[in-house]
Amino acid sequence: MAVPVLGALWAEVPLETRIFGAVLLFSWAVYLWEALLAWRQRTVYKTTTHVPLELGPIMDLETFEKSRLYQLDKSAFSFWSGLYSEVEGTVILLCGGIPFLWSISGEISEHAGFGPEYEIIQSLVFLLLATLFSAVTGLPWSLYNTFVIEEKHGFNQQTLGFFFKDAIKKFIVTQCILLPVTSLLLYIIKIGGDYFFIYAWLFTLVVSLVLVTIYADYIAPLFDKFIPLPEGELKQQIEEMAKNIDFPLTKVYVVEGSKRSSHSNAYFYGFFKNKRIVLFDTLLEDYSALNKERSEDAGSESQVAKGNGEEAETQAKAKNTKQGCKNEEVLAVLGHELGHWKLGHTIKNIVISQMNSFLCFFLFAVLIGRKELFAAFGFYDIQPTLIGLLIIFQFIFSPYNEVLSFCLTVLSRRFEFQADAFAKDLGKGKDLYSALIKLNKDNLGFPVSDWLFSMWHYSHPPLLERLQALKESKQD
């Protein structure tokens, strides 16, 4: 009886109020779902205090405990930062923060000599203020994450000055890309007529391809130093492997990621016959700056350590613990990455992304004329195009985005297994096995996961699943 009554009352509520309420309720539903998953995983961190039997051969108790404590700290940080973000977003919506910021943008534009007819100018001012607000409110969280959590667990390599210089540089570079692209997109939507969604999609496709092409050559070097991998055995082996699978490799770079963090990574980029490989120095045992520091520290302390018995032995073990992978393991990791290319995963992801983009622009074209969508968020007399993009893409599409994100996570895990199998077919299964263990140790990844948390969040399969797949025979 109560359900029909509530349904009748809900039907009497104005449509714009129902839209606003549905958006807010769904946002909190997603947050509570994520909080539940995080609680389940945090319970795993708290209760799994001993190395499970199946992990005994690959992980020592000290590393296991370090990983557990690191993930506990990250989990607590994620909870509080997520709660803040959800409350902040709710307060902004309830207090009319979006129309307020739009009116402030209009006042600034008019003060600069641009009236209401210059909607694109006002939109750019709005975007600049919104991203500035986001950067300022997110700064304390970023500082805490970098200089408390990452510092505590030995990953942070940044100074405070470097951090702020980096943050300012990122903000400026982002605005230099975001504002021109947004202005052109808004212009295309306004002059595109009935089929503007096709032109807008084509424009964003071109922009994404250009950014992918120029990122590593012109944008990434603004933040990190890229140097060509020196001539030697590793480079020769990389080139030979690329040649054997017809990968059109042109250059191999090493990026000094160690000045920012001790986490490891590797990737390739480029289109057609112009592919490049980028290796983080933290991935390479022979190039890691941290290994060099440890070696220097060990040399300076060698005399002091003599004669101190057990303490000297403990120090020696700590100093001899190297970060990164041997050449054979680096090749195995690259075999995995190149497997993504050879198996068409990169192209498939691009196709899926662009199909989704086209669908979203089409639905945007269908919905942009609905005045109640704007009224739901406080825009009763005007319907700015940028606000329409924000409302529809961020709020109205949020249920669809959640489902799509989960589906892409499932697909990504499948791709990762296939890329591992490809590396194994290259004869690098054993080296990839040991590389995965080393990288998990270097990054303090916790190898035990709650099944639901893992299913929803992990774009890469858990370590044990990947190791088990590598151990299975090719026939299986």
C-alpha positions in Angstrom: 0.0 0.0 0.0 2.8 2.4 0.9 4.6 1.9 -2.5 1.6 3.1 -4.7 1.1 6.1 -2.4 4.8 7.0 -2.6 4.6 6.5 -6.4 1.7 8.9 -6.6 3.4 11.5 -4.5 6.6 11.2 -6.5 4.6 11.7 -9.8 3.2 15.0 -8.4 6.7 16.3 -7.8 7.8 18.7 -10.6 9.9 16.9 -13.3 13.0 19.0 -12.7 12.9 18.2 -8.9 12.6 14.5 -9.7 15.6 14.7 -12.0 17.7 16.5 -9.4 16.6 14.1 -6.7 17.4 11.0 -8.9 20.9 12.4 -9.7 21.6 13.0 -6.1 20.3 9.6 -4.9 22.2 7.7 -7.6 25.4 9.6 -6.7 25.1 8.6 -3.0 24.1 5.0 -4.0 27.3 4.7 -6.0 29.3 6.1 -3.1 27.8 3.7 -0.6 28.4 0.8 -2.9 32.0 1.8 -3.3 32.3 2.3 0.5 30.9 -1.2 1.0 33.5 -2.7 -1.4 36.3 -0.8 0.3 35.1 -2.0 3.7 35.2 -5.6 2.5 38.7 -5.1 1.1 39.9 -3.3 4.2 38.7 -6.2 6.3 40.9 -8.4 4.2 43.9 -6.1 4.9 43.1 -6.2 8.7 42.6 -10.0 9.0 45.2 -11.4 6.7 48.2 -10.9 8.9 50.2 -14.0 7.8 51.4 -15.0 4.4 48.9 -17.5 2.9 50.3 -20.9 2.2 50.1 -20.5 -1.6 52.1 -17.3 -1.3 55.0 -18.8 0.8 57.3 -19.4 -2.2 56.9 -15.9 -3.7 56.6 -13.5 -0.8 58.5 -13.1 2.5 56.7 -12.1 5.7 58.5 -8.7 5.9 57.3 -7.6 2.4 53.8 -9.0 3.1 53.5 -6.9 6.2 54.8 -3.8 4.5 52.3 -4.3 1.7 49.5 -4.8 4.1 50.2 -1.7 6.1 50.6 0.4 2.9 47.3 -0.8 1.6 45.6 -0.1 4.9 46.8 3.5 4.9 45.8 3.9 1.3 42.3 2.4 2.1 41.8 4.9 5.0 42.9 7.8 2.8 40.6 6.7 0.0 37.6 6.5 2.4 38.1 10.0 3.8 38.9 11.7 0.5 36.0 9.9 -1.1 33.6 11.0 1.6 34.8 14.6 1.3 34.4 14.5 -2.4 30.8 13.2 -2.2 29.9 15.7 0.5 31.5 18.6 -1.4 29.6 17.6 -4.6 26.3 17.3 -2.7 26.8 20.7 -1.1 27.6 22.3 -4.4 24.4 20.9 -6.0 22.1 21.7 -3.1 23.5 25.3 -2.7 23.3 26.0 -6.4 27.1 26.2 -6.9 26.9 25.6 -10.6 24.6 28.5 -11.5 26.4 30.7 -9.0 29.8 30.0 -10.7 28.1 30.6 -14.1 26.9 34.1 -12.9 30.3 34.9 -11.5 31.8 33.9 -14.9 29.3 36.2 -16.6 30.3 39.1 -14.4 34.0 38.6 -15.1 33.3 38.4 -18.8 31.2 41.5 -18.8 33.9 43.3 -16.9 36.3 42.3 -19.6 34.0 43.7 -22.3 32.2 40.6 -23.3 28.4 40.6 -22.9 26.0 37.7 -22.5 26.1 37.1 -26.3 29.7 35.9 -25.9 28.6 32.6 -24.4 31.8 30.8 -25.4 33.9 33.4 -23.6 31.8 33.0 -20.5 32.1 29.2 -20.8 35.9 29.4 -20.8 35.9 31.6 -17.7 33.5 29.2 -16.0 35.8 26.2 -16.9 38.9 28.0 -15.7 37.3 28.9 -12.4 35.9 25.4 -11.9 39.2 23.7 -12.6 41.0 26.2 -10.3 38.5 25.4 -7.5 39.0 21.7 -8.0 42.8 22.1 -7.9 42.7 24.2 -4.7 40.3 21.9 -2.8 42.1 18.8 -4.0 45.6 20.2 -3.0 45.5 19.2 0.7 44.5 15.7 -0.2 47.3 15.5 -2.8 49.8 16.8 -0.3 48.8 14.3 2.3 48.9 11.4 -0.1 52.3 12.4 -1.4 54.1 13.6 1.7 52.5 11.4 4.4 51.4 8.1 2.9 53.8 7.7 -0.1 56.6 9.2 2.0 55.9 6.9 4.9 56.1 3.8 2.8 59.2 4.9 0.8 57.7 5.8 -2.5 57.8 9.6 -2.6 60.9 11.1 -4.1 59.6 14.7 -4.5 60.5 17.8 -2.5 57.8 20.2 -1.5 59.2 22.7 -4.1 59.2 20.2 -6.8 55.6 19.2 -5.9 54.3 22.8 -6.2 56.3 23.5 -9.3 54.9 20.3 -10.9 51.3 21.1 -9.8 51.5 24.6 -11.3 53.0 23.3 -14.5 50.3 20.7 -14.8 47.5 23.2 -14.3 48.9 25.6 -16.9 49.5 22.8 -19.5 46.0 21.5 -18.8 44.4 24.9 -19.4 46.5 25.4 -22.6 44.9 22.2 -24.0 41.4 22.3 -22.3 40.4 25.9 -23.1 41.1 25.9 -26.9 39.6 22.4 -27.4 36.5 23.3 -25.4 36.0 26.6 -27.3 36.2 24.8 -30.6 33.9 22.1 -29.5 31.3 24.6 -28.3 31.6 26.5 -31.6 31.1 23.3 -33.6 28.0 22.4 -31.6 26.6 25.9 -32.1 27.1 26.0 -35.9 26.7 22.3 -36.7 23.0 22.3 -37.2 20.9 19.1 -36.8 24.0 16.9 -37.3 26.3 18.7 -35.0 26.8 15.5 -32.9 28.6 13.9 -35.9 31.0 16.9 -36.3 31.5 17.1 -32.5 32.4 13.4 -32.4 34.8 13.7 -35.3 36.5 16.7 -33.7 37.0 14.9 -30.4 38.3 11.9 -32.3 40.9 14.0 -34.1 41.9 15.8 -30.8 42.3 12.4 -29.0 44.5 11.0 -31.8 46.6 14.2 -31.9 47.1 14.2 -28.1 48.1 10.5 -28.1 50.6 11.2 -30.8 52.2 14.3 -29.3 51.9 13.5 -25.6 55.2 11.5 -25.1 57.2 13.7 -27.4 56.0 17.2 -26.4 53.9 17.1 -23.2 55.4 14.4 -21.0 59.0 15.8 -21.4 57.7 19.0 -19.7 57.5 17.0 -16.5 60.1 14.2 -16.8 63.4 13.8 -18.5 63.4 11.3 -21.4 66.7 9.9 -22.6 67.3 7.3 -25.4 68.1 3.9 -24.0 71.9 3.6 -24.4 73.3 1.2 -26.9 73.9 -2.2 -25.3 72.6 -5.7 -24.8 69.1 -4.6 -23.6 68.4 -2.3 -26.5 69.6 -4.9 -28.9 67.4 -7.5 -27.4 64.4 -5.1 -27.4 64.9 -4.3 -31.1 65.3 -8.0 -32.0 62.1 -8.9 -30.1 60.2 -6.1 -31.8 61.4 -7.2 -35.2 60.4 -10.8 -34.6 56.8 -9.8 -34.1 56.8 -7.1 -36.8 56.4 -4.2 -34.2 57.5 -1.1 -36.1 59.8 0.2 -33.3 61.7 3.5 -34.0 63.0 4.6 -30.6 63.4 3.3 -27.0 63.4 5.8 -24.1 64.1 5.7 -20.4 62.2 8.2 -18.3 63.5 9.4 -15.0 60.4 8.5 -13.0 62.4 8.0 -9.9 62.6 11.7 -9.2 58.9 11.6 -8.6 58.1 8.2 -7.3 59.6 4.7 -7.0 56.6 3.0 -8.6 57.4 1.2 -11.9 55.9 1.4 -15.4 56.4 0.8 -19.1 54.4 1.7 -22.2 54.5 2.2 -25.9 52.9 4.8 -28.1 52.6 6.1 -31.7 50.6 5.2 -34.8 51.4 3.3 -37.9 55.1 2.8 -38.6 56.3 5.1 -35.8 56.2 3.3 -32.5 58.2 4.1 -29.5 58.7 2.3 -26.2 59.1 4.1 -22.9 60.7 2.4 -19.8 60.7 3.9 -16.4 64.1 3.9 -14.8 62.5 2.3 -11.7 61.6 -0.7 -13.9 65.3 -1.3 -14.9 67.6 -2.8 -12.2 70.6 -1.4 -14.0 69.2 2.2 -14.4 67.2 2.7 -11.1 68.5 5.8 -9.3 67.4 4.1 -6.0 69.7 1.2 -6.6 72.6 3.6 -7.2 71.8 5.4 -4.0 71.6 2.2 -2.0 74.9 1.1 -3.5 76.6 4.4 -2.6 75.1 4.2 1.0 76.3 0.6 1.3 79.8 1.6 0.3 80.0 4.5 2.8 78.7 2.3 5.6 80.7 -0.8 4.8 83.5 0.1 7.3 81.0 1.1 10.0 79.1 -2.2 9.6 82.2 -4.4 10.0 82.4 -6.1 13.3 78.8 -5.4 14.3 77.7 -9.0 13.7 73.9 -9.5 13.2 73.3 -5.7 12.8 75.8 -5.6 9.9 74.2 -8.6 8.2 70.7 -6.9 8.5 72.0 -3.7 7.0 73.7 -5.6 4.2 70.5 -7.4 3.3 68.6 -4.1 3.2 71.2 -2.5 1.0 71.4 -5.5 -1.4 67.6 -5.4 -2.0 67.4 -4.1 -5.5 64.5 -2.4 -7.2 63.5 -3.3 -10.7 64.0 -6.2 -13.0 66.8 -7.9 -14.8 67.1 -7.5 -18.6 65.4 -10.9 -19.2 62.5 -9.8 -17.0 62.2 -6.4 -18.6 62.0 -8.1 -22.0 59.2 -10.3 -20.6 57.3 -7.3 -19.4 57.7 -5.7 -22.8 56.6 -8.9 -24.4 53.4 -8.5 -22.4 53.0 -4.9 -23.5 53.7 -5.7 -27.2 51.2 -8.5 -26.9 48.5 -5.9 -26.4 49.5 -4.4 -29.7 49.9 -7.7 -31.6 46.5 -9.0 -30.4 44.8 -5.8 -31.4 43.8 -4.7 -27.9 44.9 -1.1 -28.5 42.8 -0.8 -31.6 39.8 -2.5 -29.9 40.0 0.0 -27.0 40.1 2.9 -29.4 37.1 1.5 -31.3 35.1 1.0 -28.1 36.0 4.4 -26.9 34.9 6.1 -30.1 31.7 4.1 -30.3 30.9 5.2 -26.8 31.8 8.8 -27.6 29.6 8.8 -30.7 26.7 7.4 -28.7 27.1 9.9 -26.0 27.1 12.8 -28.5 24.0 11.4 -30.2 22.1 11.2 -26.9 23.4 14.6 -26.0 21.8 15.9 -29.2 18.5 14.3 -28.3 18.5 15.7 -24.7 20.0 19.1 -25.1 16.7 20.7 -25.9 15.0 19.5 -22.7 14.7 22.7 -20.6 13.8 20.7 -17.5 17.3 19.2 -17.4 18.7 22.8 -17.1 16.0 23.8 -14.6 16.8 20.8 -12.4 20.2 22.4 -11.8 19.1 26.0 -11.4 19.2 27.2 -15.0 15.6 28.4 -15.5 16.0 31.1 -18.2 19.1 30.1 -20.1 20.5 26.8 -21.5 24.3 27.3 -22.0 25.9 24.6 -24.1 28.8 24.0 -21.7 26.3 23.5 -18.8 24.3 21.1 -21.0 27.5 19.1 -21.6 28.2 19.1 -17.9 24.7 18.1 -16.8 24.2 15.4 -19.4 27.7 13.8 -19.6 28.4 14.0 -15.8 25.0 13.5 -14.2 22.4 12.1 -16.6 24.8 9.6 -18.0 26.2 8.5 -14.7 24.3 5.1 -14.5 25.4 4.3 -18.0 28.9 5.3 -17.2 29.0 3.0 -14.2 27.9 0.0 -16.2 30.3 0.8 -19.0 33.2 1.2 -16.6 32.5 -2.3 -15.1 32.3 -3.9 -18.5 35.6 -2.3 -19.6 37.2 -3.5 -16.4 36.1 -7.1 -17.2 37.4 -6.7 -20.7 40.7 -5.3 -19.5 41.3 -8.3 -17.3 40.6 -10.6 -20.2 43.1 -8.6 -22.3 45.7 -8.9 -19.6 45.5 -12.7 -19.5 45.8 -12.8 -23.3 48.9 -10.5 -23.2 50.5 -12.7 -20.5 49.8 -15.7 -22.7 51.4 -13.9 -25.7 54.6 -13.2 -23.7 54.6 -16.9 -22.6 54.4 -18.0 -26.3 57.5 -15.9 -27.0 59.3 -18.1 -24.5 59.3 -15.5 -21.7 56.8 -17.1 -19.3 59.3 -17.9 -16.6 60.8 -14.4 -16.8 57.4 -12.7 -16.7 56.5 -14.9 -13.7 59.5 -13.6 -11.7 59.0 -10.0 -13.1 55.4 -9.9 -11.8 56.5 -11.0 -8.4 59.3 -8.3 -8.3 57.0 -5.6 -9.5 54.3 -6.5 -7.0 57.0 -6.4 -4.3 58.5 -3.1 -5.5 55.0 -1.5 -5.6 53.9 -3.1 -2.3 50.9 -4.7 -4.0 48.8 -6.8 -1.6 48.2 -10.2 -3.2 45.0 -11.1 -1.3 41.8 -9.6 -2.5 38.1 -9.7 -1.6 36.4 -11.3 -4.7 33.8 -8.6 -5.1 36.2 -5.7 -4.7 38.5 -7.3 -7.2 35.8 -8.0 -9.7 34.5 -4.4 -9.6 37.8 -2.5 -9.4 40.8 -4.5 -10.8 41.5 -3.8 -14.4 44.4 -6.2 -14.0 43.9 -9.7 -12.6 45.1 -10.3 -9.1 48.8 -11.5 -8.9 48.0 -15.1 -7.9 45.6 -15.5 -10.9 48.2 -14.3 -13.3 50.9 -16.5 -11.9 48.6 -19.5 -12.0 47.7 -18.8 -15.6 51.4 -18.6 -16.5 52.1 -21.9 -14.8 49.4 -23.7 -16.8 50.4 -25.6 -19.9 49.7 -24.1 -23.3 47.3 -26.9 -24.0 45.2 -25.8 -21.1 
